[in-house]
Amino acid sequence: MAGAMSRVDFAPLLADDPVIAVLRAGHAREYPTVIDALLGGGVRAIELTLSTAGTMEQIASLIGEFGDAAIGLGTVTTAAQAETAIGSGAKFIVTPTAELDVIRVACEAGVPVFPGGLTPTELYRCWAAGASAVKLFPASVVGPRYIADIRGPFPDMAIIPSGGVGLDDVEPWIAAGAPAVSVGGPLMGDAFSGGDLVALSVRARQFRTAAADALAQRKTVR
């Protein structure tokens, strides 16, 4: 594809931490205690979202506060948003749709970018444009076999499922070839509505263990 950018390797971000926690809250002021609980459960890759009020204004301070986390920004739909997030220190960028300008900005800055798509056309356009990996969204409507189907014509494509990925789904997705999983509601539960944050840490540990074990098993099989 004309104009394709150099692909930024996502392995340093996700190789040892194959779970991306997606945080959607009423306001960014609710993030800190939840991020702390996720880190306590071993989940380090944290996707804050622009659908949460105040996120762009607070992302830099959150990155400074939680140095052990790899905090990125999701629900990014414009190049300007990507530029601002990267300037604030975002470690990765995620889009819900195939936004080629966002891919370009992230690649030029050397920041991993995971653009979203569902159809073969959307996923290929993102991959050919230089995406670090493509985000299959919403993954729950297709299932793990979809990765094998897509990788038939595109064997090198890295595909991360997002949307409706529960704990029992982690192993099948990674066995199918996913390098990581992106998890929202099934992991977060009621964390942003007064839920037990200790329980959140427990769930985080369960997701991380399931993902790491599935990756290890896949390497053994190979």
Stockholm file with secondary structure:
# STOCKHOLM 1.0

chainA/1-222         MAGAMSRVDFAPLLADDPVIAVLRAGHAREYPTVIDALLGGGVRAIELTLSTAGTMEQIASLIGEFGDAAIGLGTVTTAAQAETAIGSGAKFIVTPTAELDVIRVACEAGVPVFPGGLTPTELYRCWAAGASAVKLFPASVVGPRYIADIRGPFPDMAIIPSGGVGLDDVEPWIAAGAPAVSVGGPLMGDAFSGGDLVALSVRARQFRTAAADALAQRKTVR
#=GR chainA/1-222 SS CTTCCCCCCCHHHHSSCCEEEEECCSBGGGHHHHHHHHHHTTCCEEEEETTSBTHHHHHHHHHHHCTTSEEEEESCCSHHHHHHHHHTTCSCEECSSCCHHHHHHHHHHTCCEECEECSHHHHHHHHHTTCSSEEETTGGGTCTHHHHHHHTTCTTCCEEEBSSCCHHHHHHHHHTTCSCEEESHHHHTTGGGTCCHHHHHHHHHHHHHHHHHHHHHHHHHC
#=GC SS_cons         CTTCCCCCCCHHHHSSCCEEEEECCSBGGGHHHHHHHHHHTTCCEEEEETTSBTHHHHHHHHHHHCTTSEEEEESCCSHHHHHHHHHTTCSCEECSSCCHHHHHHHHHHTCCEECEECSHHHHHHHHHTTCSSEEETTGGGTCTHHHHHHHTTCTTCCEEEBSSCCHHHHHHHHHTTCSCEEESHHHHTTGGGTCCHHHHHHHHHHHHHHHHHHHHHHHHHC
//
